[in-house]
Amino acid sequence: MNDNYVGMGHNPNPNVPDLPEGFAMSLLQDSEARANYQNLSDIEKTNIIRYIQSNNLTGYEAKIKIDNAIKSLRNNSLDFTNLT
């Protein structure tokens, strides 16, 4: 995951936000999801990150979104361009 940055303000690619820590840790633990994520376009990566970070009142809600994103990436089963 050399081309993906975790945290805030460290990603040299201005087209993609930094990875949320929980999402980065989940990607590291799932090689298939990680490979599918790395093959996405910048827009698709941005949409996933925005989905994970949007409208969370608790950390539990963010974790559910991370779990959903990882499952979808693993199965290559979701059109991430439509996530909101």
Secondary structure, 3 states (H helix, E strand, C coil): CCCCCECCCCCCCCCCCCECHHHHHHHHHCHHHHHHHHCCCHHHHHHHHHHHHCCCCCHHHHHHHHHHHHHHHHHCCCCHHHCC
